[in-house]
Amino acid sequence: MRSFNTGPAGTLLMVVGLLLAASSTYTAVAKGGWPDVLPSILIGLSLTAVGYSLVARARRSQSRSDGPDGDEL
């Protein structure tokens, strides 16, 4: 089984996505142009979701490689 750590890439995607969504939301509130910036907000939120998924996958694979710790059902 091939294993690689996707945590750093996921963290980077989450940060970039949050920055994009936050700056687009700020622009929408300041200028009142929601329809113009809505795609940027959705892209930022999508990047954040993908990044979170990668971080969660890296954490799950890390916890599996550490062995059973009694927390699992």
C-alpha positions as CSV (number, residue, x, y, z in Angstrom):
1,M,0.0,0.0,0.0
2,R,1.4,3.4,-1.0
3,S,1.3,6.0,1.7
4,F,2.0,9.7,1.5
5,N,1.3,12.7,3.8
6,T,-1.2,15.1,2.3
7,G,-1.5,17.2,5.5
8,P,0.7,20.1,4.4
9,A,-1.0,20.4,1.0
10,G,-4.4,20.3,2.7
11,T,-3.4,22.9,5.2
12,L,-2.2,25.2,2.3
13,L,-5.5,24.7,0.4
14,M,-7.5,25.5,3.5
15,V,-5.5,28.7,4.2
16,V,-5.8,29.8,0.5
17,G,-9.5,29.0,0.4
18,L,-10.2,30.8,3.6
19,L,-8.3,33.9,2.5
20,L,-10.1,33.9,-0.9
21,A,-13.5,33.5,0.6
22,A,-12.9,36.1,3.3
23,S,-11.5,38.7,1.0
24,S,-14.3,38.1,-1.5
25,T,-16.9,38.4,1.2
26,Y,-15.3,41.6,2.5
27,T,-15.4,43.0,-1.1
28,A,-19.1,42.0,-1.4
29,V,-20.0,43.7,1.8
30,A,-18.0,46.9,1.1
31,K,-19.2,47.4,-2.5
32,G,-22.5,45.6,-2.4
33,G,-21.8,43.5,-5.4
34,W,-22.8,40.0,-4.3
35,P,-23.5,38.5,-7.8
36,D,-20.1,39.6,-9.0
37,V,-18.1,38.0,-6.2
38,L,-20.2,34.9,-5.4
39,P,-18.2,32.6,-7.7
40,S,-15.0,33.6,-5.8
41,I,-16.6,33.0,-2.5
42,L,-17.8,29.5,-3.6
43,I,-14.4,28.6,-5.0
44,G,-12.7,29.7,-1.8
45,L,-15.2,27.5,0.3
46,S,-14.6,24.6,-2.1
47,L,-10.8,24.9,-1.7
48,T,-11.3,24.9,2.1
49,A,-13.5,21.8,1.9
50,V,-10.9,19.9,-0.2
51,G,-8.1,21.0,2.0
52,Y,-10.0,19.9,5.1
53,S,-10.6,16.5,3.5
54,L,-6.9,16.1,2.7
55,V,-5.9,17.0,6.3
56,A,-8.5,14.6,7.7
57,R,-7.2,11.8,5.4
58,A,-3.6,12.5,6.6
59,R,-4.7,12.3,10.2
60,R,-6.6,9.1,9.7
61,S,-3.7,7.4,8.0
62,Q,-1.4,8.7,10.7
63,S,-3.6,7.3,13.5
64,R,-3.8,3.9,11.7
65,S,0.0,3.7,11.3
66,D,0.4,4.5,15.0
67,G,-1.5,1.4,16.0
68,P,-4.6,1.0,18.2
69,D,-4.9,3.5,21.0
70,G,-8.2,2.5,22.5
71,D,-10.2,5.4,21.0
72,E,-11.7,3.5,18.1
73,L,-15.0,1.8,18.1
